[in-house]
């Protein structure tokens, strides 16, 4: 009751405008009291047609009242201050809709400062004080204000639940332990909390470690993006310079061809003109001689005819007959320029394909999931053909260089530095980067392989054999025998027999996989490594009559 009285005094001697204790109190004619400065400021802001009102009861005053300090009320406030009266709490100290209210406060409740897990009550600052002063209450467990204290009470026995049943994974009270949870695996709630806290900390450590790992990955990706941007900018700038030089070279060659053609044209035309002038002179002389002979032929006097006939000059030596041949010289120039154009287009097309393939794969750190069905694999199918210049002299290439067959007889291939001299091998023409898929139909013992272009070609050493060095990877298959070779290490692999092998390459992710081809695609072997150069598909055929064919994929 004393506490309630103090609370009444606080409200009674508080200014309803500033919510603090009255300072220089004044009282209006309606009986309400305010701080002098508070009411003056209120009326200063309210000034309208010289009408003023009381902030609490809205009584009107006209004209503006002259207020004098209420000395009795002022003395009373000062006296109460000396006896320990404190200012009324501000509005933000009272519990709002989302706050936990003090369970002890009456009337307008203050915000709770703590909740007691023993008392199951929430306390404001003032009502919490006994828990700091009374020895018995000091032992109680205080936590942050909670609206869920009743969840700690057993709904059946109305007792605080301090026991955890591990059998049923729920909190129970001591009465539950004697009833339906009798014989169960139980521990104190505190013990269960301690154990789960350890697991929680372990989970947090894992999460924090994953956060660190992901942050490192993000940093790596940022560095990757920066490297890509720098590389792309440099490639654009360098290619611009190179193409500018190429354009200048082509313009120079065009100018040279034009000059040569014009020079030759001038010489040929001059020669033709000279010959034409000689012919025209001969024609003039012949016409003159013809006129003389015509005149002589019309002479009627026989003696005169015979007298003048010997005096006619003999004809000059005739110019040899002119044989006009087709002017193919300049057509040859056009044909040569067309040949240069076609070769340049072929080079640009092949090289541009490599540029496009290498430029599209930048997901080094985040490789795409490997396909599952054959339809998924076919999305990455690539058209590749065998390169005759690399084929061993006893390998016959057919089907437009898609099939290789080992023969007894030597084939009529031209010698070439890229040719395998001792291993019965052949490489494909096209380089492989990015994600690629192809299928091989084989008969007999065959290595289905990929290799770097700089794999050795001359000799019988392991530096030349697919899978026998660190520049190639080979999958050997013959009936039910499967082996994987790399760096001269032979790894036996089990799997179902198949005449058709699917090969999947994710160059940037360093994945090379071999599959038994079907709708479900059975994985035979997968390699995870790092490829540092473009790869080339190839075959090594062990038995005479053995074949390997690059299948056409739709």
Helices and strands as residue ranges (DSSP letters): H 2-12, E 25-27, E 33-35, H 36-46, E 52-53, E 60-61, H 71-82, G 91-93, E 114-116, E 121-123, H 125-133, H 135-138, E 142-143, G 149-152, E 163-165, E 170-172, H 174-178, E 186-188, H 189-297, H 302-309, H 329-360, H 374-378, G 388-390, E 395-398, E 403-406, E 425-427, E 435-443, E 446-452, E 472-478, E 481-486, E 489-493, E 500-506, E 511-516, E 522-528, E 535-541, E 547-550
